[in-house]
């Protein structure tokens, strides 16, 4: 494919657009939209021009820009959960219109959200598809395990999202593995998004403003993973007054403080969480066993002048497992993001981001002076990303930028002392540079038809200093051995790859209330998450593409139908289908040694993936009773030479049917209730059909050499939560300044022992010689009972 | 194994104390029935004692009532490079599929560095496997110590553990299986499989020519629990243990590693983080007829060094 030709066409299109743009006198309105109560900029606010019937939405920093011919216009600013603001303007020069929107006090009042312009819902109008936005307020209402609000867990209520099982870390989107999701916290990639091995995620809900999940039609500005993008944006901090939020739950407590630093110029937020399981563990166990985690999230911003605003944000979290006095085991992420927003002109918005992210763990034993072991591993990256949005006209918008990421992998640094002799068993560090240039043009072809087309050109270099290994060929599925090694000097390129990634979407509004959308996305992934267990554990590492390990490339096609229903357009429904294929999926030989292994690549297999599905989603967005129904019919398969006789087999997280129903009811001013129901088809697994004995050990054997050809039992569960708002008025009749609420929830109400997995083993009892060995099948339920919980939350 | 143990204890801990909600139940599963195939269990060594190769048929997975069907009427030989043939005679008394070779006085099978071929004639098919006897280091000593904290639930008695001391032979790529007998019985739970690659536990490590690392040295302890699921002391005063280092080929090491992966299941939450998909372990026995009957099992010829000690 000729990339230069494409670039030329885009360039010409811009020039032409510019020419046409200036044949008539046009002016630009731009501004930033904020929440009136706390000054937080609002993402995705609908800015609509009544006269033209067209509109735009605010970007991730609340910025919007509209270019229109001179004239008088009525502009409507609307956002779910906020009162609409309408402004009439006479456009005869460039205008700055900063707007503050007031949050609706309660759904009870049934405020019209879309009013007279029915059907002008974003889901119909926007070209975006395969995207889900989760409002933090909705997340807070979902019944959560142990009452702890969790962003990653709440994704499970969305169509197209599955997981290997309850309690497993991460999430799977449209057939992708968990390591194929790009998880971003204020643009910083998060390499391990869970605390306590997956029961909780690293995001502190008190510090989160916006959560968006891209399952397909991924914008050209995102890259580096093949499956999905979870874009989590942090709050900027209340710029009007000091605000304190906190909560006390069964597992951890939270506290956040936010407020203005310099009036109208700067604000901050600091949010922290700390678990107290290690405290609770005391009475249960002797010794020093304990597991705890903490995390701190902070952000501050400074408005330098009218045009420039600086943001600094960071995250630090750590899980600590104490085993005994002489052992340590801990892990965690660190991220830091510095961003500069520049409104270059009313039409050109620029953002420059510099990001540092690191995940590391440490495991150590210290038996005595002459016998110890210390092991650590990490991945760090340094990322720089300038991004530009050029709002050419009301119908044309250009987004372009660059992204460069430098990686440093420490697969394993190990120093052991055995019987007084010290052995340094560290593996060499690995280095890589991933860079990309991207451009995307969004164009309104007619009032009803939009097209968005772009290209991301990504390039990866696996860099020295390092050793490149060459492996022999062997029977597929067996360990390959090194046949030769070659040393490379510092900065030398060991292997490099380039992938052009076209991204195209199209939307056509069939009528006022419905639209049809289609997209094609190609994505590539150069760093691989190495984990062959059902759920990942903290020791799993990331490894770069090398001369042996090829980058994963995925293609996804989507087609969807979107519709709003009801008198006030209070219902939104969509049906989407997708088809995804991927090359160079990583799989593992049986008995693979993935940790601290110099010859890791010899244990990896290369395969293909394919996934297809149908997602149906219907949501009621407003009113006393709101909620949604999500149903996904899908298939996710892999084909790997050396597994399942080289034939297609379903992925571990494949779920044929996946149904979720969520209902939120506002009972009165003080009480609200949320219920959800989940049903999924049992995930696939492998059973043995034969057994034999090898040196007294019972070995399971599958005579067809199959993988994932049977399924565990279906999963279903019902949860309920009740939220009680604290009194807003004191006994003496004055309004209380602080606001508080209680959340009572019950997870898995009918206490179903949902199977997580079925495994086979030999009974643990010792068998007398001459007696047959006893085989057993076990069913593991992660949450095998009803889990009630309560939490208290406050704000002042 | 160090890493596995740590992670296991971590999950056990979360499962039992933090959440108290996960469970692991024994259930009935129908895994069907299918045609049995030949299983060759051939781990022989250079000790001057009766060497046994066991030929049985595979069984349906849940056939817990009967012993593996014995294979009778096969011919079993081990031949070395020099052409010396060791004939394994079917034990018609035990009738459990054992084929034995009995040494004359101090006779042993083979020497370090020699390649051996196992040949099994059964029902007009020929199955062969090869293995080389690798070198083995001498055992140095065995010590016993009191343990303060095992990690995980344990009963309140005094806990003791044994530790053996030996040095890997200098030069990379030595692989061993450390087999322990407690009061005369082989410890053969899958959780008690103790293997070493040089002085550590995996290939490509720099632990070469040094004393075996702690997890290998202490991997000789029995892993038992009482009726309440509490761990009991690995060794008590009066017990004796005998530890043997068997040299194995790299293929055998990989095989044992696969066996550990497939059979050492701790259940509960560890299923999330430690279990890999069920897959067949490898075999170095092949049917000379590529389209003939399938076969499972492994052949290894080990050199052995051993040492015993009584705990007083």
Boltz contact constraints between the chains, C-beta under 6 A:
constraints:
  - contact:
      token1: [A, 168]
      token2: [B, 272]
      max_distance: 6.0
  - contact:
      token1: [A, 277]
      token2: [B, 18]
      max_distance: 6.0
  - contact:
      token1: [A, 281]
      token2: [B, 17]
      max_distance: 6.0
  - contact:
      token1: [A, 284]
      token2: [B, 17]
      max_distance: 6.0
  - contact:
      token1: [A, 287]
      token2: [B, 149]
      max_distance: 6.0
  - contact:
      token1: [A, 289]
      token2: [B, 13]
      max_distance: 6.0
  - contact:
      token1: [A, 321]
      token2: [B, 10]
      max_distance: 6.0
  - contact:
      token1: [A, 323]
      token2: [B, 151]
      max_distance: 6.0
  - contact:
      token1: [A, 324]
      token2: [B, 149]
      max_distance: 6.0
  - contact:
      token1: [A, 367]
      token2: [B, 214]
      max_distance: 6.0
  - contact:
      token1: [A, 371]
      token2: [B, 214]
      max_distance: 6.0
  - contact:
      token1: [A, 416]
      token2: [B, 213]
      max_distance: 6.0
  - contact:
      token1: [A, 418]
      token2: [B, 210]
      max_distance: 6.0
  - contact:
      token1: [A, 418]
      token2: [B, 211]
      max_distance: 6.0
  - contact:
      token1: [A, 418]
      token2: [B, 213]
      max_distance: 6.0
  - contact:
      token1: [A, 419]
      token2: [B, 211]
      max_distance: 6.0
  - contact:
      token1: [A, 421]
      token2: [B, 210]
      max_distance: 6.0
  - contact:
      token1: [A, 423]
      token2: [B, 206]
      max_distance: 6.0
  - contact:
      token1: [A, 423]
      token2: [B, 207]
      max_distance: 6.0
  - contact:
      token1: [A, 423]
      token2: [B, 210]
      max_distance: 6.0
  - contact:
      token1: [A, 425]
      token2: [B, 205]
      max_distance: 6.0
  - contact:
      token1: [A, 425]
      token2: [B, 206]
      max_distance: 6.0
  - contact:
      token1: [A, 532]
      token2: [B, 276]
      max_distance: 6.0
  - contact:
      token1: [A, 533]
      token2: [B, 273]
      max_distance: 6.0
  - contact:
      token1: [A, 533]
      token2: [B, 274]
      max_distance: 6.0
  - contact:
      token1: [A, 533]
      token2: [B, 275]
      max_distance: 6.0
  - contact:
      token1: [A, 533]
      token2: [B, 276]
      max_distance: 6.0
  - contact:
      token1: [A, 534]
      token2: [B, 272]
      max_distance: 6.0
  - contact:
      token1: [A, 534]
      token2: [B, 275]
      max_distance: 6.0
  - contact:
      token1: [A, 535]
      token2: [B, 272]
      max_distance: 6.0
  - contact:
      token1: [A, 535]
      token2: [B, 273]
      max_distance: 6.0
  - contact:
      token1: [A, 537]
      token2: [B, 273]
      max_distance: 6.0
  - contact:
      token1: [A, 590]
      token2: [B, 258]
      max_distance: 6.0
  - contact:
      token1: [A, 590]
      token2: [B, 279]
      max_distance: 6.0
  - contact:
      token1: [A, 591]
      token2: [B, 257]
      max_distance: 6.0
  - contact:
      token1: [A, 591]
      token2: [B, 258]
      max_distance: 6.0
  - contact:
      token1: [A, 591]
      token2: [B, 261]
      max_distance: 6.0
  - contact:
      token1: [A, 593]
      token2: [B, 202]
      max_distance: 6.0
  - contact:
      token1: [A, 597]
      token2: [B, 204]
      max_distance: 6.0
  - contact:
      token1: [A, 598]
      token2: [B, 204]
      max_distance: 6.0
  - contact:
      token1: [A, 599]
      token2: [B, 204]
      max_distance: 6.0
  - contact:
      token1: [A, 686]
      token2: [B, 277]
      max_distance: 6.0
  - contact:
      token1: [A, 686]
      token2: [B, 278]
      max_distance: 6.0
  - contact:
      token1: [A, 687]
      token2: [B, 31]
      max_distance: 6.0
  - contact:
      token1: [A, 688]
      token2: [B, 61]
      max_distance: 6.0
  - contact:
      token1: [A, 689]
      token2: [B, 31]
      max_distance: 6.0
  - contact:
      token1: [A, 689]
      token2: [B, 32]
      max_distance: 6.0
  - contact:
      token1: [A, 689]
      token2: [B, 34]
      max_distance: 6.0
  - contact:
      token1: [A, 689]
      token2: [B, 61]
      max_distance: 6.0
  - contact:
      token1: [A, 690]
      token2: [B, 58]
      max_distance: 6.0
  - contact:
      token1: [A, 691]
      token2: [B, 59]
      max_distance: 6.0
  - contact:
      token1: [A, 691]
      token2: [B, 61]
      max_distance: 6.0
  - contact:
      token1: [A, 692]
      token2: [B, 39]
      max_distance: 6.0
  - contact:
      token1: [A, 692]
      token2: [B, 58]
      max_distance: 6.0
  - contact:
      token1: [A, 692]
      token2: [B, 296]
      max_distance: 6.0
  - contact:
      token1: [A, 693]
      token2: [B, 68]
      max_distance: 6.0
  - contact:
      token1: [A, 694]
      token2: [B, 41]
      max_distance: 6.0
  - contact:
      token1: [A, 695]
      token2: [B, 43]
      max_distance: 6.0
  - contact:
      token1: [A, 696]
      token2: [B, 188]
      max_distance: 6.0
  - contact:
      token1: [A, 697]
      token2: [B, 190]
      max_distance: 6.0
  - contact:
      token1: [A, 697]
      token2: [B, 263]
      max_distance: 6.0
  - contact:
      token1: [A, 701]
      token2: [B, 280]
      max_distance: 6.0
  - contact:
      token1: [A, 702]
      token2: [B, 280]
      max_distance: 6.0
  - contact:
      token1: [A, 703]
      token2: [B, 34]
      max_distance: 6.0
  - contact:
      token1: [A, 757]
      token2: [B, 271]
      max_distance: 6.0
  - contact:
      token1: [A, 759]
      token2: [B, 265]
      max_distance: 6.0
  - contact:
      token1: [A, 761]
      token2: [B, 265]
      max_distance: 6.0
  - contact:
      token1: [A, 772]
      token2: [B, 64]
      max_distance: 6.0
  - contact:
      token1: [A, 772]
      token2: [B, 66]
      max_distance: 6.0
  - contact:
      token1: [A, 772]
      token2: [B, 67]
      max_distance: 6.0
  - contact:
      token1: [A, 774]
      token2: [B, 64]
      max_distance: 6.0
  - contact:
      token1: [A, 775]
      token2: [B, 61]
      max_distance: 6.0
  - contact:
      token1: [A, 775]
      token2: [B, 62]
      max_distance: 6.0
  - contact:
      token1: [A, 775]
      token2: [B, 64]
      max_distance: 6.0
  - contact:
      token1: [A, 776]
      token2: [B, 26]
      max_distance: 6.0
  - contact:
      token1: [A, 777]
      token2: [B, 27]
      max_distance: 6.0
  - contact:
      token1: [A, 777]
      token2: [B, 29]
      max_distance: 6.0
  - contact:
      token1: [A, 778]
      token2: [B, 24]
      max_distance: 6.0
  - contact:
      token1: [A, 778]
      token2: [B, 26]
      max_distance: 6.0
  - contact:
      token1: [A, 778]
      token2: [B, 267]
      max_distance: 6.0
  - contact:
      token1: [A, 779]
      token2: [B, 25]
      max_distance: 6.0
  - contact:
      token1: [A, 779]
      token2: [B, 27]
      max_distance: 6.0
  - contact:
      token1: [A, 780]
      token2: [B, 24]
      max_distance: 6.0
  - contact:
      token1: [A, 780]
      token2: [B, 271]
      max_distance: 6.0
  - contact:
      token1: [A, 781]
      token2: [B, 23]
      max_distance: 6.0
  - contact:
      token1: [A, 782]
      token2: [B, 22]
      max_distance: 6.0
  - contact:
      token1: [A, 783]
      token2: [B, 21]
      max_distance: 6.0
  - contact:
      token1: [A, 784]
      token2: [B, 22]
      max_distance: 6.0
  - contact:
      token1: [A, 784]
      token2: [B, 23]
      max_distance: 6.0
  - contact:
      token1: [A, 785]
      token2: [B, 21]
      max_distance: 6.0
  - contact:
      token1: [A, 787]
      token2: [B, 21]
      max_distance: 6.0
